[in-house]
Amino acid sequence: MTAWEQLTPHRVVAELDRFIVGQDAAKRKVAIALRNRVRRQRVPDALREDINPKNILMIGPTGVGKTEIARRLAQLVSAPFLKVEATRFTEVGYVGRDVESMVRDLVEISIRQVRAERLREVEDVARRAARDRILDLLVPGPVRRLSGNPVEAILGIVQGGGGRESDPPDEAYLEQRRQTAKSLDQGLLEREMIEITVRDSRQPVLNALSGAGLEEVGQNLEEALGGMLPERVRRRWLSVAEARPILVQQEAEKRIDHDRLVADAIRHAEEDGILFIDEIDKVAVPSGAGHSGPDVSREGVQRDILPLVEGMTVTTRHGPVRTDHMLFIAAGAFHQVKPSDLMPELQGRFPVRVELKSLGAADFVRILRDPENALTRQYQALLATDGVRVKFTEDGIARLAKLAAEVNARTEDIGARRLYTLLEHVLEAVSFAAPESTPPEVTIDAGYVDAAMAGLVEDADLSRYIL
């Protein structure tokens, strides 16, 4: 049983609780959606193809955890994950960028994930091979001599298939190689310079097309021409320390079946991929509105997204990719419109609805204190690198949470993102002075917060522009 199959809905929620505060209903919905993928793999083949993911529509204001829930869910099972904004497909003309590009981007992400896994599998073998290559460059082999028959030398038909044959290594060479190998393994030759061949990573002229919004055209044309042109390489002088990771990468790539890698990555994207479409409410048409101007563009985006969610085959440079079993999660604040303002066909493709609640002071206290990646822990770790120990007291955390709730209520409600702004302002003096004149220990209590925020929260005009 794989680690994924062991993730029951209860365990998924427990894992999400480590990083995300509250929003239990949303966590339950995504946990069930994830478990249904495991269940689908266990049903008979005849029925499996007809079982499609139950896509999710998240409704809630900004900063309440919609994106974080989806992103952490994908990380939990190492699924290919891509977040896009629905509004990015309205930037050019009425329809905007091709919506199928999100599937192509997801496939590229999947290929990088699978490649990283395969590289880890052959890393030990690749390191040993790279070590031998470095040793060969530090201690070149015996001088090769020409064959006695010049005709055979030209035609390359001497023993061994080459035009030259090697002298057998003498004892002096073998001893030098042993000593060099010993020094190399002890790390004594890290600064020695060697010459290696590397792939030329300089950008081709075709990338100039990206400036005109033709990234996909440039990539496809470059790949088509790349198959007819030799690979661009160049020689570089690098230290052993600098050359080692490059050589390890080269040796690992030699040991990977790239055709199988791409096939596995496409299957990974088709079966496990998660596409998160944010700001879906921005392409909804309010009830009673006309069908002209920007509304035409919005409806066009919905019509283009609909086939992807229903299930279609998208042509990519790696081959056809089906979207039938990808999980789509759409999200939006829906302040000005309602989910019912979306096209009926699109509504029907998001049968699971969940409303995320706005966050209050009590939630902010937990966000600052409980998660493993809490903001307070992040700032403590950052300032600890400069030798400054920051301590947050309970009353200091409570005061920060109360101020965040007050500013959200008075101005625009941006949820937990308000905590970033407040903490940056409260810790500005400490961050600027460290490590030169800051005391080794700083305590952030309610008094410290009030002193740092004096007059700022009470002044509505200042808080609107600064916080």
Salt bridges, closest charged atoms under 4 A:
GLU15 OE1 - ARG18 NH1 2.67
ASP17 OD1 - LYS27 NZ 2.51
ASP45 OD1 - ARG48 NH2 2.82
GLU49 OE2 - ARG322 NH2 2.65
GLU49 OE2 - HIS325 NE2 3.63
GLU68 OE1 - ARG71 NH2 2.70
GLU68 OE2 - ARG72 NE 2.83
GLU85 OE2 - LYS83 NZ 3.79
ASP98 OD2 - ARG104 NH1 3.39
GLU100 OE1 - ARG104 NH2 3.42
ASP105 OD2 - ARG88 NH2 3.71
GLU108 OE2 - ARG317 NE 3.30
GLU108 OE2 - HIS318 NE2 2.83
GLU123 OE2 - ARG127 NH2 3.17
ASP132 OD1 - ARG131 NH1 3.51
ASP136 OD1 - ARG177 NH2 2.88
GLU165 OE2 - ARG145 NH1 2.87
ASP167 OD1 - ARG145 NE 2.74
GLU171 OE2 - ARG178 NH2 2.97
GLU175 OE1 - ARG178 NH2 2.82
ASP185 OD2 - ARG131 NH2 2.87
GLU190 OE1 - ARG244 NH1 2.93
GLU195 OE2 - ARG235 NE 3.17
ASP200 OD2 - ARG202 NH2 2.55
ASP200 OD1 - ARG234 NE 3.49
GLU216 OE2 - ARG97 NH2 3.51
GLU216 OE1 - ARG104 NH1 3.31
GLU223 OE1 - ARG317 NH1 3.52
GLU231 OE2 - ARG199 NE 2.59
GLU251 OE2 - ARG133 NH1 2.90
GLU251 OE2 - LYS254 NZ 3.21
GLU251 OE1 - ARG255 NH1 2.85
GLU253 OE2 - ARG115 NE 3.81
GLU253 OE1 - HIS258 NE2 3.22
ASP264 OD2 - ARG118 NH2 2.66
ASP264 OD2 - ARG260 NE 3.86
ASP264 OD1 - ARG267 NH2 2.44
GLU271 OE1 - ARG40 NH1 2.77
ASP272 OD2 - HIS268 ND1 2.88
ASP278 OD2 - LYS83 NZ 3.66
ASP281 OD2 - LYS282 NZ 3.60
ASP295 OD1 - ARG298 NH1 3.24
GLU299 OE2 - HIS291 ND1 2.67
GLU299 OE1 - ARG303 NH1 3.73
ASP324 OD1 - ARG322 NE 3.23
ASP341 OD2 - LYS338 NZ 3.91
ASP370 OD2 - ARG366 NE 3.60
ASP370 OD1 - ARG369 NE 3.05
GLU372 OE2 - ARG18 NE 2.74
GLU394 OE1 - ARG369 NH1 3.48
GLU441 OE2 - ARG389 NH1 3.17
ASP450 OD1 - ARG399 NE 2.56
ASP461 OD1 - ARG464 NH1 3.26
